[in-house]
């Protein structure tokens, strides 16, 4: 990935740490309260009807009028919808942290106020209850986009889905807690204040103390929220908001350095470059936004809307369904507190068996099988189980079949939560740009709450019995529970179809996730530079003197990388993959060159190019200018391949000298011949590739950094690179200079001389570190031959070898200032090559000393021999392809 800030890379790559779990608990407690407050109202609505709407002489207990019941059940959702839109927008304008405390405090105050609802009449009590529950919902609504966005921006990319899902899973615990608190409170009051069933004593079945029951249940929701308020205020602002939206790289690096306990560079210049990008300014619902994210937003809003119609309809009216199938006795056979107890017990059982496990299955598997798979599977299974309930509905309502109905009903909740109820919350927090992330999540969530309103109001009327005489008092005849289940199954099926509008975000950085940019008909990426014409200017037009590398259209590069298959994957570099395609398609490496400063990468004339860079691709998006380097096809692999003891063909001495010269020329160009100095920072044999003529060229600029400017001695960075090659002063202090590359070059020269890796744990203990092993031999001419690669079989110039070792020693001086400049090193190597008369590199020599090879080779020889013998009778033989053995057909 290109143009990635170090602070964001550190967050993406961070191991799971204590602060991750702290963030889950802090954000999760908000969702615990959200779910508790939203769902506990359904547990006490029957009680409210008995207390405030009792009718003397009626054969049935009092119930809330349809309009009042709709208002009490649905007003919190109206507030939630409003809060999601408002706080989602505010989270992008003011910052996640600044707004986060407001939502929690609003939830605490309104939870308490709901329990203190007052009035001189039943209507007055219900009016004040609805007022406070609206503002409670308003605070809950703000918690949705903020909690999801904060958790997504704190998490690493490997387990981000599980962390966001864990926050959302607290909703299941909140639902469970609502049922358990209701059971505890109703049981305590029921045992303390005995009352007869309604049929025996209508007035006495509802004791006066029952008025405290619903108030205590509603007020309990404030407790967990209040306990986490302080910790919310202590949370630092997310690095992605601070760096990408507030444009304060220094503060982002400081906050995350403390959090991750590592040193992170500020990179203010990179942030400023991103800020200047024209794609960092497009507005919400602008043409550019709709082009980039329109389908994504449509997908997240429609799936959440359809899911919530089904999910909230069932959750809020479980008690009605349980009554319809006879799992809860008729109200007249119970007193008020007994009815509350039985409703709570039924809902708690469903939550325990279906709702809660579904959430945690999502936590366990979302980063394994992905968001899309879980969402599609969930919608499909919800559809199947709802049809399974609706089609044989008469069977389920027959006495003796109630348990089967409950099991099927629980499975619909299991697959809702191990499915779209979780993924619709997670995905919007991942697929939108940082400066619009909270807003877009709020819009998606508000769409869901609109579905919840449709479900909570619509199902209330639709689920009424088709016989007007059997409908609840005050309600018209509906379509019945069975037909309502058919409608909910249809909503789930539509949700499945809309899921295909939402992209998969598993395992990607938040800055990587964006819509495909190539045309519907993929263009052809050829190997000829002259065939590639810029689709539009991204930088100043090049002149002949600048040797600007050709610019490749993004669609062509996208198509080339898309066509890579697992069989053509050659290596996984620091910042992306390096694919090995047929010669008709270039190698393309998605590499981090943001540190090079500008959108243009200047290269020397093609005939003297020291690197494999063939061109570049640069385009603007919400992250700034994104860069990719297009590599020349290098059929002969890397120098490391041919020095490996596992390779049957090794480099001749003349070729090793040429490699030393070519690589020195490449480093000298980067250090001293460009407009600004580039420090390679990861110079090693595996990053030196060989073209078809065996010329060596530098590759993999993923860790390259711009050198210090005039008046500055070094560049301070996080320590990265490869052990064995990195200079000691850089490893100890993080201070990077061009002399760090000089040290790495010295190590590489000894690698050419000895054929050994800088660190090799498979060798005997005294030979594992190359520089320590060669020390006793390089100062004694008589012992010098001991260090030379035995696979050369003595075919080398002893004089040039000792001179090359002398150059290596100068590069490996402990004091960086004592090391020569790269131009001086290049001059010394040129003299060695000139005096030796290396000429054109020879073809690789056949390794004639396999019996005395490397320990790892010895371990594998028997296996290769066995495989070869097994296949000989099948027209197969063991052959070498590059440096790897492969079974091929015999001629």
Secondary structure as UniProt FT lines:
FT   HELIX           6..13
FT   HELIX           18..39
FT   HELIX           41..52
FT   TURN            56..57
FT   HELIX           66..94
FT   HELIX           96..115
FT   HELIX           122..154
FT   TURN            157..159
FT   HELIX           160..192
FT   TURN            198..200
FT   TURN            202..205
FT   TURN            208..209
FT   HELIX           210..219
FT   HELIX           221..234
FT   HELIX           239..240
FT   HELIX           241..245
FT   HELIX           249..260
FT   HELIX           268..276
FT   HELIX           278..280
FT   TURN            284..285
FT   HELIX           287..316
FT   HELIX           318..324
FT   TURN            325..326
FT   HELIX           331..333
FT   HELIX           336..350
FT   HELIX           351..355
FT   HELIX           356..369
FT   HELIX           371..390
FT   TURN            391..392
FT   HELIX           393..396
FT   TURN            399..400
FT   HELIX           402..417
FT   TURN            418..419
FT   HELIX           420..427
FT   TURN            428..430
FT   HELIX           434..436
FT   HELIX           437..462
FT   HELIX           468..470
FT   TURN            473..474
FT   HELIX           480..498
FT   HELIX           499..501
FT   TURN            506..507
FT   TURN            510..512
FT   HELIX           529..531
FT   HELIX           544..546
FT   STRAND          550..551
FT   HELIX           554..562
FT   HELIX           566..568
FT   STRAND          569..572
FT   STRAND          577..579
FT   TURN            583..584
FT   STRAND          587..589
FT   HELIX           594..596
FT   HELIX           606..608
FT   STRAND          613..621
FT   TURN            622..623
FT   STRAND          624..631
FT   TURN            635..636
FT   HELIX           639..643
FT   TURN            645..646
FT   STRAND          649..650
FT   HELIX           653..668
FT   HELIX           669..673
FT   STRAND          678..679
FT   HELIX           685..687
FT   STRAND          688..690
FT   TURN            692..693
FT   STRAND          696..698
FT   TURN            702..703
FT   STRAND          705..706
FT   TURN            710..711
FT   STRAND          715..716
FT   TURN            723..725
FT   HELIX           728..733
FT   STRAND          735..736
FT   HELIX           738..754
FT   TURN            761..762
FT   HELIX           765..767
FT   HELIX           770..778
FT   TURN            781..783
FT   HELIX           784..787
FT   HELIX           790..792
FT   TURN            793..794
FT   HELIX           798..811
FT   HELIX           816..818
FT   HELIX           822..836
FT   STRAND          845..846
FT   HELIX           850..852
FT   HELIX           855..872
FT   TURN            873..875
FT   STRAND          876..881
FT   TURN            882..883
FT   STRAND          884..889
//
